[in-house]
Amino acid sequence: MILRTLLCLVLIRSVACGATYYVDNRAGSDDNDGKTQETALATIARAVALSKTSDTIILTNTGIAYNEPILLVRRGGTPQKPFTIEGNGAVLSGLKTLAPENWKKTGDDLYFFPLSQTPYGQPYLADGGKKLVKGSASDALIAEQFYWDREAGISFKCAPGKTPASYDLGATLLTSGFATASASYIVCRNLVCEYFANDGFNMHGDCRGIYLENVVARYNGDDGISIHETGGLVVRGAHVHHNTFGLQDVNAARSFYNGVLAEHNHIGASFHGGFYSLVDCHLRDNAAYQIDIVAASPNHLIGSDKNPICRTTLFAGNVIVSGKDSHASLRIGDGAQAVVEHSVFAGAKTGILVQKGGSCHLTTSVIVDCEFALASDSAEVFRDYNVYHPAQMKWLGVDYGPDQWTAFRGLALHDEHSRSGPVNVAADGTVSFPDGSPAREIEKPVGPTAPVTFGAEVRAPERK
């Protein structure tokens, strides 16, 4: 009886712990069992095929990118024992070299590379890892532009006197890097996903309890990180850069971002439907908007037009938002709502833009060096204990200059305790006031409650 009990405990423990599979794209072999570093597998696909609920896959960082995705379909873990991907700083890359001899000349300096299929997303052509400019049509290309025909292949116009062999041409021929479909309770850490046609990290379907830690998403055709439908995601420590969207979550998803740096994307963070939290994050130097939120009504979700979570709700706290060329640091579209506290918005054309039908609750924050600190076509904006410099406002279609600050406060019936005056903001978001600034009279601390640290610690070298 005692022996039987001990045997049962051993079996239960072995099931609870799950198996571990090692992958090494330099020294491994898919003929191995993958259960030790010495008997590592060669491909991630083989490790996924062998794995079961709550298992662990450990990648060896060989310095050579893994040219394959991690695709988990209905394969995850439990709340007690998640399925785990340990990346060890390894890189997943969707970039495939296009051999010069496979390009066919079709005109003056014009070449064509045939493809049997095109990946989903926004695939592109790169030279030495640098994205090339996409033209409008194959017969309208200028030098060093490309056109991607989804039914046939890629056209590329060389500079005069050059051929495809003069370049280091590659294309984003894989869809997404880390991707889940109806798989829950997964931890993925210390991983870089780059050069995928769609997303670096992509979660779809019934995905609960997805946790990303210390990850990098860069040079992807669409999103760095994206979750859809009603999924739940937590991210702690991430660097998302040079994607179309750094973060883009949609439908009725829920995501919580902590310690994220989003920079040099077209849009830093885009949220369309769902509930989202940005805490201790820095969004900077993204081209169009640093943060963009708008309500959604996804037809594939039951009763989405009656679902309050599809309105889009954002909580932003201890956030630094900066970038001189963007349209707005935060745009709140029709139906969306944002709660912002202890944050800094600096340098955009408009600090916070609230469109008709949007709403905002803004407190203990600083808006500095923007053409308009606030521009709102909605009266559903509460503001107090903030600092603005300059206090240039656009309220319900009327401009108010800094010299009209007192009149603006009285008209808008908010900002009773807010102040206008010079303010200094350090790189980590720390706020201070120069001597003589009227903003020193603010009665509550404004800006981040602690220095903002951000980004992933993964230090994978970029393609040269």
Secondary structure, DSSP 8 states (H G I E B T S, - for coil): -HHHHHHHHHHHHHHHH--EEEE-TTT--TTS--SSSTT-BS-HHHHHHH--TT-EEEE---SS-B-S-EEEES----SSS-EEEEEEEEEEE-EEE--GGG-EEEETTEEEEE-S---SS---EEETTEE-EE-SSGGG--TTEEEEETTTEEEEE--TT--GGGS-EEEE-SS-SEEEES--SEEEEEEEEES-SS-SEEEESS--SEEEEEEEEES-SSEEEEE-TT-EEEEEEEEEESSSEEEEEETT-EEEEEEEEEESSSEEEEEESSEEEEEEEEEES-SSEEEEEE----TTSTTGGG-GGGG-EEEEEEEEEE-TTSSEEEEE-TT-EEEEES-EEESSSEEEEE-TT-EEEEES-EEES-SEEEEES-S-EEEES-EEES--EEETTEEE-GGGHHHHHHHHT--TT-EES--EE-TT--EE--TT-GGGG-SS--S-SS----S---------
